[in-house]
Amino acid sequence: MKHFLIFTFFMTFIMSSCDDKSMLSEQNSGISTTHSFSNVNALSSDRINNIGHTQFEVECLEEGLYYLCVLVRIPIINGSLHEYEVEINGIINENTLKPSIGGLQSLYITDKNKTPSLIQLKKGINTISIVSTSKRTIKIEQLKISSNVLDAKIDDSVYRDFLNKVKNNSNFNKEKSAAYTTSLQSEETYDYALNLIAPHTYDEYYDPWPEGIHLTLTTTCNIPHVIEVYEQDNKGNVWSWAASGTSSAFLEMVTPRWGFYNIRIKALNPGTIGTANIVYRDSEDNFTGTIEDRDVLVGGNTLPINRNLPGKNYMVTHASGRYPGSISLSLIDKNFKTIKSSHYSQIRPNPPYEFTIYTHPTMLEYDGSSSYAFVYTVNSSIPEIYADVYLGLDFSSSEVRSLFPNLPSNNSFKSGLKSRIYNCISWSVERTDYWEWPGDKGSSYYHPNLLTAFDKLYAAYGYTRSGATADNAGIALWALNGEYTHASIRKNANTKKPHGFEWESKCGSLERVMHTRDALDGKSYGKIAHYYKPTSNVYSVSQAITKDTVNTLSLKNRISLKASLSSRKITEFEEAYSAWKKTWNNIAVAVYSNPRKYAESKEYAALLKVCTKMDKASWPLFIEKLADGDILSINLINDLTFTDNIKLMDEVKQNTLSKIGNRPLPSMYSNYINYCIKLLDSNKREIQESIIKE
């Protein structure tokens, strides 16, 4: 029977545990166990008698013999490699960790012949310490224990292969430059980068230094780089000292207080990766001793921030790889000093709702200006991780939150401005150029059964309801009391635009909001009723979606009929229309995407009465509103013209359907414009007669 345990460290030791039938999620600590082990706790990284000890606990459910392997960065101390003793339950084991080279590597506990050896673990709590040969504690990134020698092995080949390519291929950065995103997108209210490659860079924490320690650091590197010492508190605030160099750099500083300090080397130029050696000395040893880390990766991705951002929220999301929580984000000033760094955050939403805690592996809040964002993975066993970066997000507005009692003020973010040009349904297929509601007879996807209409719409953009679940969905369709109300979207195989850390919604004509899945539950939208998942027939990948060509000029030429109307009638219409239009700003109405929700007011009833009294003389007036971009004027077109003329809309849609081919159909706005052209042409004489009567 094989038993194994794996424990992963990221920069600092993480307290974690799991039971005998579970596997912790990647964003926590990367521990996996079977029935031999129950709990693992990282206890400390400390000095005992001025010797570094890295200590942790293993709770075993069975007594037995096990192999132990670690992924560890081995320093060169005073020019030499050293063996590392292993202390188990207070007793030094006769076998050791025996590195043959410096740098990151996988090491078993071995005997004098360098053959992997077994260690005895008792049932219950076991304490294991890796004992250094100096004051510096050894930095363990992964630890694995198994009763089978092969299962205990930690594979470091990905890192070593990547390292060798960086060291030995002079064209490496040229070859990688095409794949690296080195600039931020700024067409939204915030800045962002999607599928950004976040390479590993050297970032090591050191044992606590007392106040007044004089420290010198020297690097040699094959690319321009920055060497930095920084101290970070638990809120991400950073105190930083930095120096840059082309092939070498030198930094000298004095610690201002007792604390834990990190040493980081990062690429100076975006999209470049190199290797470096770093040597440090400190006055605690009277500068007599040296510690050197060799062949460390120098990378990360530096993104220039070229504008003042409105919000104070910065985050990394959708990180690929086994350990997405190993991504780090820092804000940097013009002198390449770190201002603020992300940290592992657990948000307790305010107000509380069903999901009371949400974890953001990489997030920070900063209210100020910065010059660069620096993104990298701290997990050297995965040298490159893809991630999305969001910079300068503001929290969602109190106006929107007033409509959704489950939308937390501290975990929902404003991602787009108010707009009546497009709505939630449009945004769910990444359209911002028109308002869509497939239940409207002017929609290209109309069907008497509204769910079928939504199916048609989403099929045109590469989605299906068949087999869709909360886990694989890209779109969620909401309903209240059996009526469909809303759609939200999240990043999926079809999307090309940013959608935040989880789900995103355009709230009718109100703002866009990034939110958790069920945060919009309530009296406005109800609950999620159906999901849609991406299909293999993805339109957006194979063809570019272009805006409709809308012939508003041709329509406006026909509206000239209104010139014959008396100014009194025009004023009467305009006053009634203006009163109705003001109701669109009522957030209880503006939150909806169904146009009919805007026609339920007494102001609309009064306007409809004015238009009905004017008969067809009113048609040029409200059709002009459509030509001017008021999509909600389609309510008047529906109520006053469809009864005798719906066949004209059918003709419009049929004509375009025969020409369009296998791609998304014309917008609802385009269909209404073309319908009104036909309507005015076919009713010109009756309209003129009605105007004369007025």
Secondary structure, DSSP 8 states (H G I E B T S, - for coil): ---EEEEE--SS--B----TT-B--TTTT--EE-TTEEEEEEEEEEEETTEEEEEEEEEESS-EEEEEEEEEEE-EETTB---EEEEETTEEEEEEE--SSSEEEEEEEE-TTS-B-EEEE-SEEEEEEEE-SSSS--EEEEEEEESSHHHH----HHHHHHHHHHHH-TTHHHHHHTT---S-B-SSSSEEEEEEEEEB--EEE---B-TT-EEEEEEEESS-EEEEEEEE-TT-BEEEEEEEESSEEEEEEE-SSSB--EEEEEESSTT--EEEEEEEEEGGGTT---EEEEEEEEB-EEEE--S--S--EEEEES--SS-GGGEEEEEE-TTS-EEEE-EEEEE--SS--SS--EEEEEEEE--S--SEEEEEES-TTS-EEEEEEEEEEEE--HHHHTT-TTS-TTS-EEEE---SS--HHHHHTT--SS---TTSTTSTT--SSHHHHHHHHHHHTTEESTT--TTT-SEEEEEETTEEEEEEEE--TT--S---SSEEEE-TTS-EEEE-TTTTTBTTTBEEEEEEEE-S--HHHHS--------HHHHHHHGGGGGGS-HHHHHHHHHHHHHHHHGGG-HHHHT---GGGGG-SHHHHHHHHHHHHHGGGGHHHHHHHHHTT-GGGHHHHHHHHHHHHHHHHHHHHHHHHHHH-SS----HHHHHHHHHHHHHHHTHHHHHHHHHH-
